[in-house]
Amino acid sequence: MAKLRRVDFAGNAILITSVISILLALTWAGTTHPWKSWRTIVPLLLGFAGMVAFLVYQGSRWCPEPTIPLHLFANRTAALTYILSFLHGIILYWVSLFLPVYFQSILEDTPEKSGIDLFDSVIPMVPGAIVGGVLIAVTAKYKPLLIAGFVLKAIGMGLFTMLDDRTNTVRWVVYQVVWATVTWAFLRSFGSIWGVSIPSAIFNPRFTDLVGRIANPQLQSVLVGGGAYQLATKAFMGLLNDTPVVKAQVVSVYVESLKMVWQVGIAFATLGVPLSLLTRSLALRDELNTEYVFEEKKTAVVQEVKA
């Protein structure tokens, strides 16, 4: 019970409520309700106000056991590292969520094949982690790798904007490898929430804006309001094989909508570059200041004296 009393129930309630409010606004925006609708604006503003209230509460005397101790952000490098972790979580889920849309709606992969195709964004993480760890151990510097990582992320996002129905397998594999090679350092679940909701809030309204290019009114009504994401499957695209002109129009709208998703993603990835530059190059210790190490040194000294 003593440990249970240390849980920040009030802080967590404020945080969860605020995040849900923002996510509802992003989910409704451009699909269920227009961006200008009060049903979108009000929960969005309330959510951000709640986030501010959460931070204020975390630093107040009424919160003895904060969920997020604000003193962790007192150091500039530490604060920037948390922000970069947050950005990384966003970017990782951004790509993981919308590359399958490309594979299934434009390349007409099955869900299973789409998952296999996504391996190219996962497998390079292992050698990337090994190389990154070795370089940090040898050079005792991490800042250059941090900067290079976000530069390559931005380049990878830029390459994704070139994906269309004519992209061959070699190209999209290389694009994923370029992006995934730098994904070795960290992942924060909070960033993953926004990595799902933000690109969805971009893709669905963009598809709705472009749906007029599709000549079939009935098909238009099915694809708006979030339907485009739900129907991004090989099975659905196969139903359009009898009307190649309409199918080409649908593919074109998917390509253009995904292009905007990747373009906005470039901004998030690029934001990590100047933030990485602002981090300080701290010296990495080659000794562990633990009781075990101190005891080991003490024993060695005693043995040397006895000898």
KAKAGI-V713813 format. One record per pair of residues at least 24 apart in sequence whose C-alpha atoms are under 6 Angstrom apart, sorted by the first residue. I is the first residue (numbers start at 1). J is the second residue. If there is no record, write none. Layout:
((I,J) (I,J))
//
This chain:
((8,66) (8,67) (14,54) (18,47) (18,50) (18,51) (21,47) (22,47) (26,201) (30,205) (31,225) (77,279) (77,280) (85,188) (86,188) (86,191) (89,187) (89,188) (89,191) (89,192) (90,191) (90,192) (90,194) (90,195) (93,192) (93,195) (94,195) (101,232) (104,232) (104,233) (104,234) (105,232) (105,233) (106,165) (106,251) (108,234) (109,234) (110,234) (120,176) (120,177) (121,176) (121,177) (121,180) (124,180) (124,181) (125,180) (125,181) (125,183) (125,184) (128,181) (128,184) (129,184) (140,284) (147,273) (147,276) (149,182) (150,269) (150,272) (150,273) (153,179) (153,269) (154,266) (154,269) (154,270) (157,262) (157,266) (161,259) (161,262) (164,255) (199,261) (203,257) (206,257) (207,257) (214,249))
//
